[in-house]
Protein backbone atom coordinates (compact mmCIF):
# COMPACT_ATOMS: atom_id res chain seq x y z
CA UNK A 1 0.00 0.00 0.00
CA UNK A 2 1.53 3.36 -1.04
CA UNK A 3 1.42 6.55 1.03
CA UNK A 4 -1.43 8.08 -0.98
CA UNK A 5 -3.70 5.07 -0.45
CA UNK A 6 -2.69 4.97 3.20
CA UNK A 7 -3.67 8.62 3.67
CA UNK A 8 -7.02 8.02 2.06
CA UNK A 9 -7.76 4.99 4.21
CA UNK A 10 -6.80 6.73 7.46
CA UNK A 11 -8.80 9.85 6.63
CA UNK A 12 -11.86 7.68 6.11
CA UNK A 13 -11.28 5.91 9.42
CA UNK A 14 -10.77 9.16 11.31
CA UNK A 15 -13.91 10.73 9.89
CA UNK A 16 -15.93 7.73 11.02
CA UNK A 17 -14.35 7.54 14.48
CA UNK A 18 -13.92 11.14 15.60
CA UNK A 19 -15.33 13.38 12.88
CA UNK A 20 -13.97 16.58 11.40
CA UNK A 21 -15.14 18.74 14.32
CA UNK A 22 -12.84 17.14 16.88
CA UNK A 23 -9.67 16.39 14.92
CA UNK A 24 -8.64 18.28 11.78
CA UNK A 25 -8.60 15.41 9.30
CA UNK A 26 -5.67 16.59 7.18
CA UNK A 27 -3.48 17.28 10.21
CA UNK A 28 -4.39 14.01 11.90
CA UNK A 29 -3.88 12.00 8.74
CA UNK A 30 -0.43 13.46 8.14
CA UNK A 31 0.61 12.74 11.72
CA UNK A 32 -0.63 9.16 11.61
CA UNK A 33 0.84 8.43 8.18
CA UNK A 34 4.22 9.80 9.23
CA UNK A 35 4.27 7.49 12.24
CA UNK A 36 2.75 4.58 10.38
CA UNK A 37 5.29 4.64 7.58
CA UNK A 38 8.09 4.44 10.12
CA UNK A 39 6.76 1.29 11.80
CA UNK A 40 5.24 -0.42 8.79
CA UNK A 41 6.94 -3.13 6.76
CA UNK A 42 4.87 -3.63 3.59
CA UNK A 43 6.43 -7.04 3.00
CA UNK A 44 5.27 -8.23 6.40
CA UNK A 45 1.73 -6.91 5.91
CA UNK A 46 1.75 -4.98 9.20
CA UNK A 47 0.29 -1.70 7.94
CA UNK A 48 -3.23 -2.29 9.19
CA UNK A 49 -2.31 -3.23 12.75
CA UNK A 50 0.23 -0.43 13.07
CA UNK A 51 -2.19 2.16 11.75
CA UNK A 52 -4.98 0.86 13.94
CA UNK A 53 -2.98 1.52 17.09
CA UNK A 54 -1.93 4.98 15.96
CA UNK A 55 -5.45 6.00 14.98
CA UNK A 56 -6.57 5.16 18.49
CA UNK A 57 -3.82 7.39 19.87
CA UNK A 58 -5.16 10.41 17.93
CA UNK A 59 -8.55 10.33 19.65
CA UNK A 60 -9.30 13.28 21.96
CA UNK A 61 -8.20 12.85 25.57
CA UNK A 62 -11.75 13.27 26.86
CA UNK A 63 -12.81 10.19 24.87
CA UNK A 64 -9.99 8.02 26.21
CA UNK A 65 -11.49 6.89 29.50
CA UNK A 66 -9.39 4.76 31.85
CA UNK A 67 -11.07 4.14 35.17
CA UNK A 68 -8.35 1.72 36.28
CA UNK A 69 -10.81 -1.16 36.39
CA UNK A 70 -10.80 -4.54 34.69
CA UNK A 71 -13.63 -5.76 32.52
CA UNK A 72 -15.78 -8.60 33.80
CA UNK A 73 -14.39 -12.05 32.99
CA UNK A 74 -16.49 -13.26 30.06
CA UNK A 75 -15.64 -16.88 30.86
CA UNK A 76 -17.64 -16.61 34.10
CA UNK A 77 -20.83 -16.75 32.04
CA UNK A 78 -22.46 -20.18 32.24
CA UNK A 79 -23.05 -21.20 28.62
CA UNK A 80 -25.77 -23.62 29.68
CA UNK A 81 -27.86 -20.70 30.92
CA UNK A 82 -27.06 -18.35 28.07
CA UNK A 83 -29.76 -18.15 25.39
CA UNK A 84 -29.29 -15.51 22.70
CA UNK A 85 -32.07 -16.62 20.37
CA UNK A 86 -34.63 -13.77 20.17
CA UNK A 87 -38.20 -14.80 21.04
CA UNK A 88 -37.73 -18.60 20.90
CA UNK A 89 -40.92 -20.58 20.42
CA UNK A 90 -40.11 -22.90 23.34
CA UNK A 91 -37.74 -21.06 25.66
CA UNK A 92 -38.01 -23.55 28.54
CA UNK A 93 -37.47 -26.49 26.20
CA UNK A 94 -34.43 -24.78 24.71
CA UNK A 95 -32.89 -24.13 28.12
CA UNK A 96 -33.66 -27.69 29.24
CA UNK A 97 -31.78 -29.00 26.20
CA UNK A 98 -28.82 -26.69 26.94
CA UNK A 99 -28.59 -28.01 30.51
CA UNK A 100 -27.68 -31.44 29.14
CA UNK A 101 -24.66 -30.34 27.12
CA UNK A 102 -21.90 -27.72 27.27
CA UNK A 103 -22.15 -27.35 23.47
CA UNK A 104 -22.71 -23.84 22.15
CA UNK A 105 -26.42 -24.02 21.40
CA UNK A 106 -28.68 -21.01 20.97
CA UNK A 107 -25.94 -18.50 20.15
CA UNK A 108 -27.89 -16.86 17.30
CA UNK A 109 -26.18 -14.57 14.78
CA UNK A 110 -25.71 -11.07 13.42
CA UNK A 111 -26.41 -11.51 9.73
CA UNK A 112 -24.21 -14.44 8.64
CA UNK A 113 -21.78 -13.96 11.54
CA UNK A 114 -21.60 -14.89 15.20
CA UNK A 115 -22.80 -12.28 17.68
CA UNK A 116 -20.06 -10.31 19.45
CA UNK A 117 -20.53 -12.09 22.79
CA UNK A 118 -20.27 -15.51 21.14
CA UNK A 119 -17.17 -14.55 19.19
CA UNK A 120 -15.42 -13.06 22.24
CA UNK A 121 -16.28 -16.07 24.40
CA UNK A 122 -14.91 -18.43 21.75
CA UNK A 123 -11.63 -16.50 21.65
CA UNK A 124 -11.43 -16.36 25.44
CA UNK A 125 -11.95 -20.11 25.78
CA UNK A 126 -9.38 -20.76 23.08
CA UNK A 127 -6.89 -18.52 24.91
CA UNK A 128 -7.54 -20.38 28.17
CA UNK A 129 -6.85 -23.67 26.42
CA UNK A 130 -3.55 -22.38 25.06
CA UNK A 131 -2.54 -21.05 28.47
CA UNK A 132 -3.31 -24.42 30.07
CA UNK A 133 -1.00 -26.21 27.64
CA UNK A 134 1.94 -23.82 27.75
CA UNK A 135 1.91 -22.75 31.40
CA UNK A 136 3.45 -24.69 34.30
CA UNK A 137 2.15 -25.94 37.61
CA UNK A 138 3.67 -23.55 40.14
CA UNK A 139 6.48 -24.78 42.37
CA UNK A 140 4.64 -23.39 45.38
CA UNK A 141 1.65 -25.60 44.57
CA UNK A 142 3.87 -28.69 44.29
CA UNK A 143 5.35 -27.89 47.71
CA UNK A 144 1.93 -27.20 49.21
CA UNK A 145 0.71 -30.64 48.10
CA UNK A 146 3.90 -32.25 49.45
CA UNK A 147 4.71 -33.86 46.11
CA UNK A 148 8.12 -35.21 45.07
CA UNK A 149 9.11 -33.20 41.95
CA UNK A 150 10.77 -35.03 39.07
CA UNK A 151 10.83 -34.44 35.31
CA UNK A 152 11.00 -36.38 32.07
CA UNK A 153 13.73 -35.85 29.49
CA UNK A 154 11.87 -32.93 27.88
CA UNK A 155 13.66 -29.62 28.40
CA UNK A 156 10.76 -27.25 27.73
CA UNK A 157 7.17 -27.06 26.51
CA UNK A 158 8.11 -26.87 22.85
CA UNK A 159 10.06 -30.11 23.11
CA UNK A 160 7.26 -31.64 25.15
CA UNK A 161 4.76 -30.90 22.37
CA UNK A 162 6.99 -32.03 19.50
CA UNK A 163 8.74 -35.01 21.14
CA UNK A 164 6.18 -37.21 22.90
CA UNK A 165 8.79 -39.96 23.22
CA UNK A 166 10.89 -37.84 25.59
CA UNK A 167 7.83 -37.21 27.76
CA UNK A 168 7.79 -40.89 28.74
CA UNK A 169 11.49 -41.26 29.56
CA UNK A 170 13.59 -40.36 32.61
CA UNK A 171 17.30 -39.76 33.08
CA UNK A 172 19.41 -42.10 35.22
CA UNK A 173 19.58 -39.41 37.92
CA UNK A 174 15.79 -39.12 37.99
CA UNK A 175 15.41 -42.91 38.19
CA UNK A 176 17.71 -42.87 41.21
CA UNK A 177 15.56 -40.17 42.84
CA UNK A 178 12.40 -42.20 42.22
CA UNK A 179 13.92 -45.26 43.87
CA UNK A 180 15.09 -43.18 46.81
CA UNK A 181 11.83 -41.29 47.43
CA UNK A 182 9.26 -44.08 46.90
CA UNK A 183 8.45 -47.36 48.64
CA UNK A 184 9.59 -50.42 46.72
CA UNK A 185 6.85 -52.95 45.92
CA UNK A 186 4.14 -50.78 47.41
CA UNK A 187 0.52 -51.74 46.90
CA UNK A 188 -0.26 -48.35 45.36
CA UNK A 189 1.94 -45.68 43.82
CA UNK A 190 0.20 -42.40 42.99
CA UNK A 191 1.79 -39.93 40.60
CA UNK A 192 0.68 -36.57 39.22
CA UNK A 193 1.61 -35.29 35.77
CA UNK A 194 1.09 -31.83 34.30
CA UNK A 195 0.24 -33.35 30.92
CA UNK A 196 -1.49 -30.97 28.54
CA UNK A 197 -3.21 -28.86 31.20
CA UNK A 198 -1.46 -27.40 34.20
CA UNK A 199 -4.74 -25.65 35.06
CA UNK A 200 -6.41 -29.03 35.58
CA UNK A 201 -3.85 -30.02 38.19
CA UNK A 202 -4.18 -26.86 40.26
CA UNK A 203 -7.98 -26.90 39.98
CA UNK A 204 -8.58 -30.51 41.11
CA UNK A 205 -5.65 -31.88 43.08
CA UNK A 206 -6.54 -30.37 46.45
CA UNK A 207 -9.82 -32.29 46.43
CA UNK A 208 -8.95 -35.52 44.65
CA UNK A 209 -5.79 -36.51 46.55
CA UNK A 210 -7.45 -36.56 50.02
CA UNK A 211 -10.43 -38.40 48.53
CA UNK A 212 -8.20 -41.14 47.08
CA UNK A 213 -5.94 -41.52 50.10
CA UNK A 214 -8.82 -41.62 52.58
CA UNK A 215 -10.67 -44.13 50.43
CA UNK A 216 -7.61 -46.38 50.19
CA UNK A 217 -7.06 -46.10 53.93
CA UNK A 218 -10.55 -47.47 54.49
CA UNK A 219 -9.48 -50.52 52.46
CA UNK A 220 -6.29 -50.89 54.50
CA UNK A 221 -3.83 -49.39 52.00
CA UNK A 222 -1.41 -46.63 52.89
CA UNK A 223 -0.16 -44.20 50.26
CA UNK A 224 3.51 -43.20 50.35
CA UNK A 225 5.18 -40.25 48.68
CA UNK A 226 3.34 -38.96 45.62
CA UNK A 227 5.44 -38.06 42.58
CA UNK A 228 4.92 -34.95 40.48
CA UNK A 229 6.16 -35.41 36.91
CA UNK A 230 6.93 -32.30 34.88
CA UNK A 231 6.48 -32.64 31.08
CA UNK A 232 4.54 -35.85 31.64
CA UNK A 233 3.13 -38.23 29.03
CA UNK A 234 0.86 -41.09 30.07
CA UNK A 235 3.35 -43.94 29.35
CA UNK A 236 5.74 -42.44 31.90
CA UNK A 237 3.66 -44.36 34.45
CA UNK A 238 4.99 -47.58 32.90
CA UNK A 239 8.54 -46.56 33.80
CA UNK A 240 7.40 -45.78 37.34
CA UNK A 241 5.80 -49.23 37.47
CA UNK A 242 9.05 -50.92 36.45
CA UNK A 243 11.14 -48.85 38.87
CA UNK A 244 8.89 -49.12 41.96
CA UNK A 245 7.40 -52.57 41.25
CA UNK A 246 4.12 -51.30 42.72
CA UNK A 247 1.01 -53.44 42.36
CA UNK A 248 -1.02 -50.49 41.04
CA UNK A 249 0.16 -47.20 39.57
CA UNK A 250 -2.34 -44.34 39.36
CA UNK A 251 -1.49 -41.31 37.23
CA UNK A 252 -3.51 -38.11 37.63
CA UNK A 253 -2.82 -35.99 34.56
CA UNK A 254 -4.13 -32.86 32.86
CA UNK A 255 -6.24 -33.61 29.79
CA UNK A 256 -5.88 -31.91 26.45
CA UNK A 257 -8.01 -28.76 26.96
CA UNK A 258 -10.95 -27.90 24.75
CA UNK A 259 -13.31 -24.98 24.37
CA UNK A 260 -15.63 -26.26 27.11
CA UNK A 261 -13.02 -26.31 29.89
CA UNK A 262 -9.26 -26.16 30.34
CA UNK A 263 -9.44 -27.73 33.82
CA UNK A 264 -10.29 -31.35 32.99
CA UNK A 265 -8.18 -34.11 34.53
CA UNK A 266 -7.93 -37.84 33.82
CA UNK A 267 -6.84 -40.78 35.95
CA UNK A 268 -4.91 -43.56 34.22
CA UNK A 269 -4.66 -46.65 36.40
CA UNK A 270 -2.89 -49.94 35.66
CA UNK A 271 -2.08 -53.15 37.51
CA UNK A 272 1.70 -53.77 37.47
CA UNK A 273 2.37 -51.55 34.44
CA UNK A 274 5.53 -52.22 32.44
CA UNK A 275 7.24 -50.39 29.59
CA UNK A 276 5.84 -51.52 26.25
CA UNK A 277 2.60 -52.94 27.61
CA UNK A 278 -0.56 -52.59 25.45
CA UNK A 279 -2.77 -49.58 26.05
CA UNK A 280 -5.69 -51.96 26.69
CA UNK A 281 -4.23 -52.66 30.13
CA UNK A 282 -4.99 -49.13 31.31
CA UNK A 283 -8.24 -48.11 32.95
CA UNK A 284 -9.16 -44.47 32.41
CA UNK A 285 -11.47 -42.12 34.28
CA UNK A 286 -11.79 -38.86 32.36
CA UNK A 287 -13.60 -35.52 32.55
CA UNK A 288 -12.73 -34.88 36.18
CA UNK A 289 -13.62 -31.22 36.71
CA UNK A 290 -16.29 -29.02 38.25
CA UNK A 291 -18.56 -29.32 35.22
CA UNK A 292 -18.05 -33.07 34.80
CA UNK A 293 -17.24 -35.62 37.49
CA UNK A 294 -16.36 -33.65 40.66
CA UNK A 295 -12.87 -34.35 42.02
CA UNK A 296 -14.09 -35.68 45.38
CA UNK A 297 -16.50 -38.11 43.71
CA UNK A 298 -13.85 -39.22 41.23
CA UNK A 299 -11.36 -39.80 44.04
CA UNK A 300 -13.72 -42.15 45.86
CA UNK A 301 -14.36 -44.07 42.64
CA UNK A 302 -10.62 -44.32 41.94
CA UNK A 303 -9.94 -45.75 45.42
CA UNK A 304 -12.63 -48.39 44.91
CA UNK A 305 -11.26 -49.20 41.46
CA UNK A 306 -7.73 -49.64 42.80
CA UNK A 307 -9.04 -52.03 45.47
CA UNK A 308 -10.75 -54.07 42.74
CA UNK A 309 -7.57 -54.20 40.66
CA UNK A 310 -5.53 -55.46 43.59
CA UNK A 311 -8.12 -58.11 44.42
CA UNK A 312 -8.47 -59.33 40.83
CA UNK A 313 -4.85 -58.68 39.79
CA UNK A 314 -5.97 -57.05 36.55
CA UNK A 315 -6.74 -53.72 34.90
CA UNK A 316 -8.04 -52.37 31.61
CA UNK A 317 -10.09 -54.76 29.52
CA UNK A 318 -8.81 -57.68 31.63
CA UNK A 319 -10.78 -56.24 34.52
CA UNK A 320 -14.02 -56.65 32.58
CA UNK A 321 -13.58 -60.35 31.84
C-alpha positions, 0 to 999 in steps of 0.5 A: 500500500503506497502513502497516498492510499494509506492517507485516504484509508486513514482519513476515512477511518478518522472521519468515522471515528472522531469526525472533522469537528474534533480532529482536523482530518488533514493534520491528523492523517499526516501525523498518523501516516508519518508514524505509520510509515516508520513502523510499517513493513509492507512485505510483512503486511503490518500496515493495518495493525500499526495504523490501527494503534496509531489512529486510536492514539489520535482520539481526543483525551476526553474520549480516552477513558481509563477508570483503572478497572478490569472488565468482567471475565467473560468466561464466568458466564455459564453457557448452559444458561445463556440463550441468545435466540430472540423470542424462541418458540419454546424457551423452557425447552431450549434451556432444558436442552442446553442443561444437558450439554456444554455445546454452544447451542442457541448462540444466534447470529448477526447476519451471517456472523456470530454475535459479538458475545459468542465470538469473544467467548470463543476466543477467550476459551481458546486462549484459556486452552492455550494457556493451560498447555503452555503454562506450568504448575507452580512450584509453590503448589507442588510444595503445598501438596507435598509432592516429590518433583521429578521431570521427564527428558523434555527440556521445555514445553516446545520439546514436550509438544513435539517429542512425545517420546521424551515425555515418557522417559527419565534420566538415570539421575531421575530414576535414582531419585524415584527409587530413593523417594518411593516405597519399593513394591508398594501396593499403590503408587500415585503420581501426578503429571502436568500433561497438557493442562497445568490448570487441571492439576491446580484446579482438582488436586486439592480435592482428589488426593485426600479423597483417594488416600482416605478411600484407600485407607478405608481398604487398608492401603497406605499411600507413600510419597506422591510423585509430580512429573513435569512434562509428563506423558501417560506412558511415563507411568509404565517406567514408574511401574518398572522402577517401583514394582508397585502393584497399582500405579495411578497417574492423575494428569491434565487432559488436552483442553478444549473450548468447554473447559481447560481444567479437565483431569484424567486418571490412568490406572494400571495393575503392574504396568511395564514399559511396552505394555498394550494400552488396553491394560490401562483403565481411564477415568476422564472428565474430572472437573467441576462441570463433569465428574467432581474431584471428590467423587472421582477420588472415591471411585478411583480408590474403589477401582484400585481395590478391585484391581488389587483383588483381581490382579488385573486392569483395563479390559482384563478387569471386565472379563 
